[in-house]
Each structure stands twice: as structure tokens, then as C-alpha cells.
Amino acid sequence: MAPRADAASSTAISDPAVEPRVLPGQSFAEAAAQRLETAWRAVSRRTTDRTVLWVPLVLIAAVLVTRNSWVFSRHVYEYGDEALNSILARQGKHLSLLEGNYSRVGFHHPGPAFIYILTIGEVVFYDTLHLTPRPYDAQFLGAMLFASLMLALTVRVVWRGFRSPAVALLAAVVPFAFMVYQGSVSGGDIMASTWMPNMYMPPMLLLLASAASVSTGRTRELPYMSFAALLLVHGHVSFFIIADGIVVTALALPFLRRWRTRVPQWQVERRSLVISGAWVAVFAAPIVADLILHWPGQFGKYIDYSTSSKAGHHSIKQAVAYMDAYWWHGPHAAYVFAAVVLTAACCAWTFPDRDARRYFGGAVVMGCAGSVLMVYYAMRGIDDITQTYIGLWSSMVVPLMLIVIGARLWTAVRATPSRLPRAAVLVAVLVGGIGAATFPQLANAYDPDPNVRQVLAVLQQRAGDRMLTIDVGPDIGPDVPGVVLEAARQGRPVCLTDPAQALFVTSKYICSGRERHDGFLVYARQPQKLGQNSTAVSVLGVTEFSTHP
């Protein structure tokens, strides 16, 4: 879609034929503001549908990769969840993976899409291009590019709804800076991470932004909404309700508007419908295949969990407090939530341009729908409401609301005759982006114990020609998955004796009866004090491997 003519919309940047000149007697601030506006007009004239995708993608990816340049030099040997995901990625290389990552409540999530993202990174950057020294580095590089792409697509969606390069800049900087802020508070590394709760956040923002567009009756962003929703459903079973609830809300708004105004609302594009249908087929394929091959598959476990005493049973007050905590980490989070949402709603419904008013009004509705669904999930689905990572995705409503408020502020300052307010807004956004790019949390500190190869070699030497069998006791711990993964990569035989551990390492690495009988058994335990077991043959991290329990 080509940009609308500037005279046709109050939301478009004006582009006068004669550029303003610096006049004698102007103050330094006025002269600087005038030069900045002149440069910005030049940028605006060159802004297209492609540039609002590729420029944010390249810049965000460049920042993330530069801040995490260790992916090209550090030899990373995974442990914990990262090792377990890498075990699944090995299946992904053969296109045989049909389920998602494990859940601590005893099942796998519906689909393997996020694991395949890691697999693609490993295949492209490690196996094919040999850019990284270890497979995990390649997975991490792929995850950073994926997050950059999701944010860049969000920028494109917002720009299409407003047609302002300044608002596109806002849509790029605000979510990026917000996720850096979230990382600084939680001590994590949200933008540069392969941890699943972090990986859900950029596609959730894309879902909310594209659903806001679909809620206006335009189907151009329907493929983006379909992709983001289906991707999230693969990632976590809760998104069957949450992502689908947001989609249903977006599709319902044009019908409600039609019922109220008696005027047709939908602007249907056949190409968008075809692409969306293709996404449905692609994402449904592994879930349907798993159901056919392993009926009732994971869905039987979902039903069992949802009807058990573990699921939910929290009050609405507890659930609202849980949701509010993602908005504000200090006191009175509920007041902050109400203030931001009400401000965004007032801003959205006072846009002078009808199209912008509908788009940003839809954004507020999508954000509220996401928050309500988060409260419902906290009430009915979450087992342990003290776990603060489960609803991280819901915090993406915050930057969406801030984009609405910022876009309205921009329309207000553009209406003023002075250039100083416009320059101040642009400078503030640029400084915010640059400041966020320098934050320590953008540099992921993931650096596991590199001794996994030496520990595996010691264990294999003791096992000799026999299968190395490991008894992990009641808790597999963070270190054993790394040993299993490294043994698999080296082609060395290893298995766990407890069939229940198939949830973590898959059934491929569970010992058969004969392997348990004939193998060389070692016990992996996590004692309170390391080094006191006289039968210990090796230590990795917090785990002792010994010949006796």
C-alpha cells in the first residue's frame, strides 16, 4: 500500500516544497530544531513499507549481536532448560519433532515451532555457515534475529495504521526500551534469550498490534495476526485461550461496529486470506500428526491438569494483583495500570483522523483483552501464583499503551507552530533508544560450566564398553541434561534409568530393561555439600556422579 498523500490525512507528515531556512536572530535551540526537522522531513520522504521493516530489523539485530558478540567465540556447553531444548532441536533437524518444550506440571506444550526456531539457527549458523563455535551459540544467534524480526514487523504494522515515520520510530524504540527495562528489574535478558517465557514476548506484541489493525476491518495484517497467534499456541498451552481470545476480540469488533452503524466494515483482501490459511495449515500439521500418532497425545494431559486441584483456584483479587505486577514493580500497581489504560483510551479516542482513531482504539481494546485473559488464566490455570515468569508476555500490553499515548502526543506537538516541541520529542525517543542499547541487560551472561566434556569422558572411561546409565533420583537437576546432550552429540551411549524423566530428555534417552541390567550405573545427586561422598567419581556444577547413592 502506497503512503497516502500528505494533504489527505492529518496523521501524515507534511512535506512542503520549500525547506525552511535558518533565519538571522534565531536561538541555538531554534536553529538546531529547524535543522533536525529538515533532516526528519528528508527521512520521511524516503520512508516506505520496506524501509519501516528492514531498517528496524537491521538496527535492532545489529545492537543485539554486537552486545552478544560472544556467540562467535565462546564455547557454550548447555545445561538446564537450554540443554533440554537442544535435545529436542536434535529431533527437529530430522523434522520428527511434533511437540513443544516441557512444562513443569507434567506435559509438553502443543507444538514445536519455537524449538524449530532454535533448530533453524543451529542448522544455518553452525552446521552450514560455521559462524559459531558451538550449536547453542547458533541457536542464540537465531533467537536474537527472531526477536528482531518480530519487533520490526510490529513497527511495520503500526506504521501502516498511522503512516508516520515518527510513530514508526516510537514503535521501534518503546518496546525495545521497555523489554530492556523489564530485564533490568528481573535481572534477566529478555531481548537476548532462548528462555521460552522471554521468547513469547516479541510475538505477543506483534499479535496485539496486528489484531488492532484487523479490528478496524482491514485484513491486510491478518497474516501477521494469524502467524503470531499460532506461534504462541505452539509455545504454551495457555495461549489456546489467550491468543485465540485476542483473535476473536479483533474479529468481533467490525461486526459490532456494523451492527451499530449499519455500514459494511470489512475490507477483505484475498491474498491475506490465502496466506493466513497457509499459516493455519503449517502450524496445525504437527499438532494433528501428534494426535493421530499418539492419541489423545498431550491434550489428554491438558484436560487432566485443568480438572485437577493444581490448576487455578485463585481469587480474582490475587489474579488481578498478579497481572498488575507485570505493569509496575513498585507499590500501587493497580493504580498505575488504571492510569495508563485510561490515558491511552483518552488518547486513542481523541485522534483527529478517523483511521488512526480506529486503529489505536483497537490497540487499547486488544491490550485490555490481553489483560483480562491474563487475569482469567491466573484464576483458572496457574498452579503456583508466586511464579513471576509465567505471565511475562502480558507485560507487552504496556509498550502498546505507551505507543498509543506517544502517537497522540506527536499529533499534538505537530499542531504547534514552534519546532521545539517536535524536536524535543524526536530527540527524547532517539536518546531513549540509544540509552536502551547500552544497558547491561542486553548482554546475556549465559556461560555454563565448560567441564561437561571432561566429566563425560571420566564417566565413559569408567563405563568402558558398557552403556552409561544414570540414576537421577527425585530431581534431574540442571547438570545431567548437559551430560546427556553432549553424549548424544558425540555419539556415546547414555540413558536415564527413570522412565518419568522422558518428560525432560525424551523416551530416546530412557534405559530399556536390558540396558538397566547390563549398563554401568552411576548416581547423580545434588548434595548440600559437595565432595563428601567417597564414592564420587566426578562433579559437575552442583551435581555429584558416584557409584553409590
N, C-alpha and C positions, 0 to 999 in steps of 0.2 A: 504494500500500500504506500503510495507516494505521500509525502507530507502535504497537509492542506495549506492553501495559500494563507499568508500571514494575516491578510485583511479579513479573512473569513472566520477567524476564531480569536477570541480574547486570550486563549491559552498559549498561542504560538508566539515565539519570539519575533518581534518586528525587525525588519531588515531594510532600513531606509537606503535610498540610492546614494545619498551623500553622507560620508562618515563624519562624525563630529571632530572638530579640531580643537587642540589645546589653545585656549584664549589667554591673552595677557591678563595678569592680575589674579589668575586662579591660584588657590592654595595648593600646596603639595598634595594633600589628600584628594582634592577635587581633580587635579591633573592625573594622579595615579588611578583614581576611579574611572576617569574617562578613557584612559589607555586600556585598562582592564576590560571595560565594556566594549571597546573597539575590537580587542582581541577575541572577546567572547562572541561577538557578532560574526567574526570570521569563522570561529569554530561552529557556530550554529548553522551557517550556510552550508557547511560540509557534513553535517550530521545526517546520516541516512539509517535505514533499517539495518544495514550491515554493520555500520560503524558502532552503533549502540550495542551490538553483540560482541564484535571482535575486540574493540578497544578495552572494555572492562575485562573480558576474558583474558587477554594478554597481560594486562597490568596486574590483575589480582593473582593470576598464576605466577607471574614473574616475582611478585613480592613473596608469595608463599615458598616458591622453590628457592629463591635467594636466601630467605631466612632459615631454610632447612636444607641447605646445600650438602649436609652430611649424607644425604641419600646417595651421593655419588662416590663416597669414600668409606663410610662406616660399615663394618661387617656386623650386621644385626642378626642375632640368633633369637628368635621369638620365644616368648613364654606366655603363660596365661591365655587369655582370650585370643590374643593375636596368633598364638601357635595353633589353637583350635580352629580359628578361621582359615589358617594356612592349610591345615589338614583337609578342610572342605574344598579349598581352592585347588588342591591336587585332583579332586574329583571333577571340579569344574573344567580342568584342562581337557578332560575326556568327554565333556558335555553330558556327564552322567549324574550330575548333582541336581536333585529335584526339590530339596528342602532348604530352608534358611538356617541361620545360626541358632544355637541352642538358647533356651530360656531356663533360668534358674528354677522355675516352677515345674520343670519336667517334660518339656516338649520342644520341638523345633518350630520356628516361625514359618509362615506359609510358603515363602518362595525364596529362591536362591539369587535374586537379582543383585543384591549388594555384594554377595560373595563373588559373583561373576564380574563385578566392577573391579574387585581386587585381583581376580584371575586375569582379566584383560591387562591390567597394569603389569603383572608379573610376566605374562607372555610377551608383551610388547617391549617393555623396557629392560627386562632381564634376559629372557630366552632369545629374543630376536635382535634387539639393538645392542645388548650388552652394555647398557649405560650405567647399571648399578652393580655393586659387588655381591649383593645377596638378593634373594627373591623378595624378602619383606621390604627392602628399600624400594623396589619397583612397585610393590603394592601401595606403599605410602605415596609415592610419586603419582600413581594413578588416582588415588583418593584426593590428593590436592587438586589435580586437574578437574576431577569430577565436581568438587565443591565450587571451583572457579566457574565451571560451565553453568551450574545451577544458578549462581548469583548473576552471571551475565545474561542468562535467559530471563531472569526476573527483571533486570534492567530493561531489556527489550520490551517485555510485556507492559511495564509501567510507562515507558516512552510511547508506545502505541496508544495508550489510553490518554495521554496528555500532550504529546508532540512537543515537548520542551526539553532541550538538552540540559538545562539547569536541573530539571526534575529527574532526568536520567542520571545526572551526576549524584543527586541526592539519593536515588535508589541504589546506586553502587556503593556509596560511602557509608550510609546509615547502617545497613545490615552488617557490612564488614566490620565497622567500628563497634557495633553492638555485640557481635559474637566475640570480638577481642575482649570487650569489657566483661562479658559473661565468663570467658576463660580466666580473666584476671581475678574474678571473685571466687570462682570454683577451684582455681589452681590447675585447670585443665588446658587443653589446646584444641579448641573446638574447630577452628578452621583448618588446622593441620593435624588430622587424626584419622585412624582407621577404626576407632571405637564406634560401635554401631549407634548408640544414642546420639553421638555427635554427628554422625553421617546422615541422620534423619533430618537435621535442621535445615540445610540449604534447600532440599527438595520440598520441605514443608512451606518455606517462604514462596517458592515457585508455585506451589499448589494454591496458596491463598491469593497471590497476585493474579494468576490466570483465572481462578474461579471468579474473582471480582470482575474481570473482563467478560466472562461468559454470562455473568448475572445481568449484564446490560442488554443481552440478546444477541451479541455478536459471537459467532462460532469460530472466529479466526484463531483464538487462543485455546480452543477445545483440545487440540492435540497436546499442548503443554499441560493442561489440567489433567487429561487422561494419563499421560506419562507419569506425572508426579504422583497422582493418587495411586496408580497401580504399583509403582515402585515402592511407595510407602507400605502398601498392603503386603508386598513381599517381605518387607523388613520386619514388621511386627504385627502380630495378630490383632492388636487393639485398633489398628488402622482400618480394619474391616468396618468398624463403626465410625471412627473419627474421620478418616479421609473420605469414605463414602458419604458420611453425613454432610461434609463440606460441599461435595459434588452435588448432592441432592438439593442443598440450600441454593447453590448457584443456579441450578436448572429451574428451581421453583420460582425464583424472583420474576423472570419475564412473564410467566403465566399469571402470577399475582398482579403484575402491572397491567397485563392485558385485561384481566377481569375488572380491574379498577377503571381503566381508561377506555376500554373497548377499542383499542388501537393495536394492530399487529406489532409485535415486539421483536421477533426473531429475524435475524439477517443470516441466513444459512448459506454456508459455502460447502459445496460437495467435496472439495479436496480435503477440508478439515474433517469431515465425517469419515472419509475413507482412511485417512491417517490414524484417526482415533480408533476406528475399528481394527486396524492393523495392530495398534498397541495392545488392545484388549486380547487379540489372538495370541500375540507373542507372550504376554505376561501370564495368560491363563494356561498356556501349554504345559509348563512343568507342574503346576498345581493339579491340573486334570490328570496328567500322566501319573503322578504320585498317588492320586486317589484310585486310579484304575489298578495300579500295580500293588498297592498296599492298603486296600480299603479296610476301615474308613480313614486310614492314614493318620495324620496329625489332628484332623477335625474331631475324631472321637475323643482325643485327649483334651482338645479345647472345650468340648461340651462337658467332659468330666470335671475339668477345672472350674468352669464357670458356674457349675451347680454345686461345687464343694464349699466347705466352710472357709476355705482360704481366700476365695475371691470376694473382694469388696467388703461390704458390711461396715462402711464408714459413714458417718453422718454428713449431711450437706455442709455443715459448718466446717468440719475437718477437710472436706473436699475443696471447698472454696478457699480455705487458708492454704491448702496445698497448691492450688492453681495460682493464687496471688503471689506466692513465694518466688515464682519464676519472673514476676514483674519487678519486684523490688526486694532487695536483700536486707533492708532495714525494717524498722517498725512501721506500723500502719500501712501495710502493703495494699490492703483493700481500698484505702482512700486514694492511693496512687493509681491503682487500676481504674477506679471510677473517674478520676480526674482526667487521665489520659484518654480514655474511651469517649467521655463526654466532649472533651475538647476536639478530638478527631471527628466526632459526629457533627459538631457545630461547623467545623471547617469544611467538611465534605458537603454539607447541605447549603453552604453559602457560596459555593463556586459560581461565578457568573456564567460560565459556559455549561450548557446542559449535559454535553457528553462527559466532561470532566466531573460534573456533579454526580452523574450516574455511576461512573467508574469508581470514584473514591468513596461514594456512598456504599457501593457494593463491597469495597475493601473493608469498610468498617463492619458491615454485616458479616462478612466472612471471618473477620477477626473475632467478633462476638460469638459466632457459631463455633469456632475452634475452641474458645474458652469454655463455653457451655459444655461442649463434648468432653473437654478435659475434666471438668467437674463430674460429669456423669461417669467417666471411666474411673476416676478416683473413688467414687462411691461404690461402683459395681464390679470393678475389675482388679484393682491393685491390691495385692495381699499385704504388703508392708508399706504403709504410707510414709514411713520415715526415710525410705529410699528416695533421695532427691534427684536422681538422674532419670527416672522413668519418664517424666513429662517434660524433659528438656525441649522437645520440639515445640511445645506450646509457647515458649518464650519468643518464638518468631512472630507472634502477633504484635509484640512491642515495636520492632522496627517498622512493621507495616503501618501501625498507627502514626509513628513518627514521620514516615514518608508522607502520609496524608496531611499532617499538620505542616510539615515543611513545604509541601507544594502550595498549600493555601497561603502561607507566609510569602512565598515567592510571587504569587499573583498580586498580593497586596503591595509589596515593595516595588514591583514593576509599574504600578499605577502612580507612584510618586514621581514628581518632576526631577528630584535630585538623584544623581547616580550613586551617591554614597551608600544608601541602604542596600542597593543591589550589589555593589562591590563588597560590602561587609558580609552579606550572606554567602556570596561565592567564595570569598577568602576563608570564612569560617568553615565551610564544607571542605574545601581543599586542605586546610590545616588539620581538620579532623581526620581526613583520610591519611594524610602523611603521618600524623601522630599515631594512629592505629597501626600503621605499617611498621612502626619502630617498637611496638610493645613487646616485652619479653615473651608473652604467651604465644606469639606466633611461631616461636622456635620450639618444636617438640623435643622434649628431653628423653624420649624413649631410648634406653640403652641397656638392654638386659645383660645378665651375666654371660660373658663370652666363653665360659668354660664348659658349655654344654657338650662340645665335641670331645673334650678330654674326658669328661665324666662318662660319656657313652663309650669311649674307647676302653676305659677301665672295666666297665660292666661287660662289654663284649669279650674282653680278654678273659675275664673270669668265667663267662658262659662257654667259651670255646666254640665247638661246633653245635652246641645246643641252642634252642630258641630261648631268648631272653624274655622271661615272664616276670611281670611286675605286679605286686600286690600293693595297692594304694591305700588300703584301709577305708575309713569312712569318708575321706576327703581327698580328691585327686590333687588338690593344691595347684600352685602356679607353675611349678618346675617340671613335673612329669610330662605335660603336653609338649614341652620343648624337646625332651628326650625322644618321645615317640615320633615327633615330626622330623628331627634330624636323622633318626634311624631310617625312617621311610625315604628321606632324600638320598641317603647313602645306600639304600637297598639292603639294609641289615634287618634280620627278622626280630621283631619285638611285638609283644602283646600284653594286655592287661588281663588279670585273672577274673575281675568282677564284671559280669555281663551288664550291670547297671551303668557302667562307665561308657557304654555305647552312645549314650546321650551326648557325651563330650567328644570322644575320639572316633566315633562311628563303629559299626559292627566289624569293619575290616580289621581293626586292631584289638579285638577281643579274642582271648585264647579259646580254642576248642578244648574238649575234654582231653584229647591226646596230647595237645601242646602243654596243657597244665601238668600232665603226668610226666612228660618227658623233658620239659624245659628246665632251664636254670632259673630258680625263683629268687628274686630279691624283693625286699620290703622297702617301700618308700613312705617315710613318715616325716612329720613336721614337729619335732620335739621343741619344748620350751627352751632347752639349752642344747646347742649343737656340740658335737664332739665328745659326748659322754657315753656313747654306745660303742662298746669294744668290738662289736661285730660289723660296724660300719665300714664299707669299702670305698665310699665316695660321698662327697657332699656337693650339692648344687643349690645355691641360693639359701632357702630356708628348709631344704629337704635333705634328709639323710637316706642313703641307699645302703641297706645292710642285708646280711644273710639270715638274720633272725629278727622277728618283730620286737 
